[in-house]
Amino acid sequence: MLAMNLSESMIWLIILVVFVVIELATMGLTTIWFAAGSLVAFLLSVVHAPLAVQIAAFLIVSVVLLYFTRPIAFRYFNQNRTMTNTEALIGKQAVVVSDINNIEGLGRVLVQGKEWTARAEVDEEKIHTGAVVQVTGIEGVKLLVRKLRDQE
């Protein structure tokens, strides 16, 4: 029985270390909640709690912490994060400088003084030069754009 509990403890300890290493490597608040859950499960295994209780505690602690603390953590830890390059373009308006035709693989827009290749959100839609569009996403190296409604 002691060997089984020791191996359970070692497994939870290994899981804890893996989650902590991933968190340290990414610094993205991705696994810290699961590390806390595995710590609780590890402590329960040390006091010989049944495996079902350890697993339940791991899941409950991880999910509860994830649900309640993640929004708070992101608000405080990511407040100085600035969007970079393409992220900053989403939501911006652009001017079509070369007709956009997804079927022919054509299209260019000018956004914030730089020219980008572009695709329409809807494959069948053709957007003509001079139209004002909104950047809705990024697909590879191309901007996904949508024609603004007031131009139709």
VOGU-3710 file (C-alpha; in Angstrom, 3 decimals, decimal comma):
1> mlamnlsesm> 0,000/0,000/0,000  2,841/2,405/0,830  4,483/1,747/-2,561  1,215/2,589/-4,333  0,830/5,851/-2,411  4,463/6,734/-2,989  4,072/6,197/-6,708  0,863/8,288/-6,722  2,746/11,031/-4,907  5,598/10,845/-7,368
11> iwliilvvfv> 3,185/11,025/-10,319  1,467/14,119/-8,874  4,869/15,651/-8,142  6,008/15,037/-11,728  2,758/16,517/-13,056  3,253/19,552/-10,802  6,819/20,052/-12,040  5,722/19,719/-15,689  3,008/22,373/-15,240  5,418/24,718/-13,451
21> vielatmglt> 8,079/24,283/-16,146  5,517/24,969/-18,879  4,339/28,078/-17,012  7,901/29,335/-16,569  8,659/28,693/-20,235  5,571/30,445/-21,563  4,914/33,080/-18,880  1,426/33,217/-20,354  -0,675/32,179/-17,358  -1,575/28,968/-19,110
31> tiwfaagslv> -0,894/26,158/-16,655  -0,527/27,793/-13,254  -4,052/26,742/-12,234  -3,349/23,111/-13,086  -0,105/23,315/-11,137  -2,136/24,405/-8,095  -4,555/21,521/-8,649  -1,733/19,025/-8,913  -0,172/20,448/-5,721  -3,421/19,803/-3,825
41> afllsvvhap> -3,627/16,301/-5,300  0,012/15,686/-4,332  -0,686/16,756/-0,742  -3,733/14,483/-0,610  -1,648/11,568/-1,886  0,897/12,182/0,871  -1,865/11,759/3,498  -3,054/8,598/1,691  -6,333/9,932/0,331  -7,977/7,618/-2,222
51> lavqiaafli> -6,978/8,145/-5,846  -10,529/9,174/-6,776  -10,375/11,966/-4,169  -6,990/13,094/-5,493  -8,259/13,260/-9,071  -11,473/15,020/-8,018  -9,499/17,556/-5,984  -7,142/18,166/-8,909  -10,044/18,801/-11,276  -12,096/20,899/-8,850
61> vsvvllyftr> -9,203/23,106/-7,712  -7,935/23,584/-11,276  -11,323/24,470/-12,729  -12,371/26,726/-9,840  -9,088/28,639/-9,917  -9,184/28,861/-13,697  -12,756/30,145/-13,712  -12,471/32,669/-10,885  -8,889/33,932/-11,043  -8,016/33,876/-14,745
71> piafryfnqn> -9,945/37,081/-15,628  -8,425/38,877/-12,639  -4,926/37,663/-13,457  -5,211/38,740/-17,090  -6,506/42,161/-16,090  -3,489/42,798/-13,856  -0,719/40,928/-15,659  -1,569/41,774/-19,279  -2,439/45,445/-18,889  0,868/46,633/-20,355
81> rtmtnteali> 0,670/44,271/-23,324  0,587/46,109/-26,604  -0,640/44,488/-29,758  2,057/44,052/-32,359  2,112/44,354/-36,135  -0,796/42,414/-37,541  -2,726/42,147/-34,261  -2,968/45,929/-34,205  -4,507/45,945/-37,709  -7,629/43,984/-36,772
91> gkqavvvsdi> -10,583/46,357/-36,646  -8,806/49,084/-38,631  -10,147/50,538/-41,855  -8,237/50,145/-45,101  -8,574/51,316/-48,691  -8,563/48,789/-51,517  -5,724/49,673/-53,922  -6,128/46,613/-56,166  -9,428/44,796/-56,757  -10,004/41,949/-54,300
101> nnieglgrvl> -11,069/38,697/-55,934  -10,522/35,558/-53,839  -11,130/33,186/-56,738  -8,335/34,752/-58,786  -6,153/35,286/-55,707  -5,976/39,048/-56,223  -6,267/41,958/-53,865  -4,296/44,597/-52,030  -5,227/47,155/-49,398  -3,544/50,155/-47,853
111> vqgkewtara> -3,808/50,287/-44,082  -1,870/52,633/-41,807  0,336/53,664/-44,720  1,399/50,126/-45,630  0,237/47,919/-48,462  -0,939/44,395/-47,655  -2,300/41,527/-49,696  -5,918/40,947/-48,814  -8,806/38,528/-49,148  -12,521/39,150/-48,747
121> evdeekihtg> -14,230/37,379/-45,857  -16,775/35,976/-48,305  -15,142/34,038/-51,155  -17,670/35,068/-53,805  -17,473/38,776/-52,970  -15,451/41,083/-55,212  -14,341/44,392/-53,747  -13,256/47,094/-56,163  -10,390/49,578/-55,974  -11,191/52,617/-53,860
131> avvqvtgieg> -13,613/50,829/-51,522  -13,138/51,264/-47,787  -12,964/47,969/-45,915  -12,470/46,834/-42,347  -9,762/44,352/-41,382  -11,469/41,423/-39,640  -8,632/38,956/-39,308  -5,430/37,526/-40,651  -4,986/34,373/-42,696  -1,339/33,546/-43,216
141> vkllvrklrd> 0,199/36,746/-44,602  -3,061/38,127/-45,975  -5,533/40,412/-44,268  -9,152/39,310/-44,220  -11,394/42,266/-44,972  -15,069/43,096/-45,059  -16,598/45,851/-47,153  -18,219/48,486/-44,983  -22,012/48,422/-45,276  -22,510/52,115/-46,103
151> qe> -20,805/51,629/-49,501  -23,196/49,076/-50,962
//
